[in-house]
């Protein structure tokens, strides 16, 4: 039976899996050669594909943290991999392996997996957001991922907010301003540190305003939140929901929308397998 090779190219790790009917049969992961040349990163990715593929793969799907032209498979300006400015990824992988290949933004893959296998299954219209080094959003309308005319839909993190944009206030970028990390502040907050607790509260307040943007713009049935920072939901969820209601013109909508946190493992790879 045919399988799909799913690739999750992150700024820290590259992960490759063999997927059959939504189940991961085999996987490999290693630190990505982020400072390497474009070809070095491609070769690293392909070496993992060769190890995982047992000869049954009929498709390759790639999740990439960047703007991706879904139609051409061209990848632009990958986060934390400086050499990847304009990579013709679909063309390269199809030429190398002779297998149909598609690439997409990693958050589009995240929301596709949530719709197919996770918290998004009951909904036809939803938005997925991932909170990590940055913030990304993926949109599902009428059961299908919406990419926009130029495959740039969902880049809400770049919208102006306060002194810069939403990403600077709703991701690790906010903790960078305090010269710390989300992980360190989570440990301190859970140990009772009042400064760390206040910082997570502030993050929640900003996230609430980001949710308002999603509600005003897309009016979805559900918002699914994932990413590394979402693991600390206990530190910011209450402030986030309170902030989302505050000042919102139709506060009852906030209560109608299902705002849930992802519990689906391997979202990006599962979403890539659906491409």
N, C-alpha and C positions, 0 to 999 in steps of 0.2 A: 504494500500500500504506500502511496506517495506521502512524503513528509515535506515540511517547510523548514528551511534554515532561518532562524530568527537571530538578528544581530542588534544588540543594544550598545551603541557607541557613546560612552560618556566621556566627560572631561577627565575622569579619574580612572575608570576601568572600561575595558571592552569585554562584553559578554556575548557568547554565541551558544545557541541551543538548537537541538533538533526537536521539532514539535509535530505531533500528530493529533488531530482532532482536539486541540486545546490542551493537550497534555505534553509536558516536557519529558522527552525520553532520555536526553543526554545534554550535558552542558559543560562549558569551560569558561573560565574568567581569568583575566590577568590585568595588571596595571597597564593602562594605555601609554604608549610612547608619545606623550603629549608634546614633548619638545622636539620630536623627530620631524623629518621631512614628510611631505604628503605621501610619498611612495613608501616610506618606512612604516607609516601607520596603516596604509593599505596592505602591505605585505604581512604585517602582524595580524590584521583582521582575517586575511585569506588563509593564513596558516592555521588559525583556529577553525575556520570553516572546513578545511580539509580534514582536520582531526575529528570533527563532529559528524560530518556527512558520511553515511554508510552506503551511499550509492542510491538511496531511495528518494532524495530530495528533488522536487520538481519546481520549487520556487525559493527565492531568497527575499526576505523582508528586512529592512534596516530602519531602526529608530535613531535619529540624530538630533542632538540639542542645538538646533540652528534653524534658519529659514531654508526650506527645501522646496524646490520646484517639483511638485509631485508628478507632473506629466513628463518631464524630461529626466528626472532623477539627479538633477544638479544640486549640490549642497553648497551653501554659502556661509562663510564665517562661523565655523564651529566653535562653541564656547570652550575655552581652555586648551584648544589645539590650534596654535597660531598659524601653522603651515596650511591649514585647510581653509583657504580663502574662496576657492571656486573649484570644487571637485566633481567631476562627471562620474558619479559613483555608480549609477545604474549601468552606464555604458561599459565602465571598467569591469564590474563584476560579471556582467553577461558575457563579455569577451573572454574573461578568464575561466569561467566555469561552464558557459553554455547553458545557463539556467535563467529563466525569467526572473527579473529582479525589480523590486520597487523599494523606494525610500520615502520616508516622511518624517516630519517633526516628531520628536519623542513624546510631546504632550498629546498630539493627535493619536499616537499609538496608545498612550495611557487611557484616553477617554474611549477609544474603540474597544479596548480590552474590558474596561468597566461596563460598557454597554453589552458586550457579548457574554461576559463571565462574572461580572462583579455587581457592585451596588447599583449600577445604572440599568440593569436588566428590565426593571418594570417601566422604564420611562422612554418615550420617543424623543423628548427634547431635554437635553441636559448639557451642562458645562462642567468640564473637569479642570481643576487647577492643581499644579504641583508647586510645592514650596521647598526650596532648597537653596543652592547657590544663587539662583535667580527665581523668577516666577514665570510660569507659562500657563497657557489656557488652551484647551481643546473644546470644540463645539460639536454637538450632535443635534441635527435638525431632522425631524421626521425619520429618525432611526439611522441616519447616515452622517458620517463625519463631514462637516462643512469646512472647506478650506479657503473659500473666497475666490474671486476671479484671478488673483495672482498668488494663490496659495499662502497668503499672509494673514488670514483671518485668525483672530484670537490673540493677537499681540497686545493685549490690554495692559500688560506691564509697562509698556512704553508711553502710556498716556500721562500727560502732565499731572503732577500731584504735589502740593506744597512747594518745596524748593527744587524738586527735580521730577521724579516719576514714581509710579507705584512700586516698581521693583526695588527701589532704594529704601522703601519703608516696610516691605512685607516679605523679606527674605533674609538670607545671611548678610546681605548688604547693610541692613540696619545694624546688625551686631558688629560689623566691621567698623562702623562709626564709633563704637564703644571699645574698639580694639580687643575684641573677644570673639568667641564663637557661640553659636546656638547651643551646641552640645555642652560646653563649659557652663553656660548660664543656666541650662536646664538642671544640671547637677547641683549648682548652687541654690537655685530656687527651691528645689525639692528638699534641700537641707535647711531651708528657712531663711536664706539670705534675702533681706528686704529689697536691696538694689536689684538683684537678679529678678525677683518677683515683679518689681515695677517695670522692668524692661520687657518681660513677657506680656505684661498687661498692655504696655504701649504697642507692642506688635499686634495684639488682638484688636486694639482700637483701629489701627491702620487697615488690618485685614477686613474689618467690618465695612470700611469705606470701599474697599475693593469689591466686596460682595454687592454693595449698592450699585456699583458700575455694571456688574454682571446682570443684576435684576432689572435695571433701567434699560440695558442694551438688548438683552436676549430674552428676558422673562421666561426662564426655563422651568421645567417641572422639578428639577433637581440640580444641585451643585455637589460634585464629588471632589473631595480634597485629599491629595496625596503628597508624596515627597518626604524627604528626611525630616523636615521641620514639623510635619504633621504628627510625627510620633510624640511630640510634646503637647498634644492638644489639651491635656489637662491643665496646662499652664496659661492657655490663651483663649480657649473656646468660649468661656462665659463672656469675656470682654468683647470678643469678636461678634457674638450674636447680639449683645446689647448695643454695640456700635452700629451694627447693620440696621437695627430698628430706629435708632436715634436720627431724627431729621428726615427719615425716608417718607416720601409723600403718601405712600400707600402701605403703612406698616403691617396691615393684615396679610399682605403678599409674602412678607418675610416668614410669617408663621405657616403659610400654605406650602412654600417651597421646601422640599426635603434637602436639608444641608447635612451631608453625611461624610464620614471619613473612610477612605479606602482601606480594605482589609485583604485585598487581592494581591498575592505574591506574584512577582515577575510580570507586572503589568506591561512594561515597555516591550519585553520580548514577546509576550502573548499578543499584544497589539501589532507588533511587527509581523507576526506570523499570519495576521489577517489581511495584510496589504495585498 
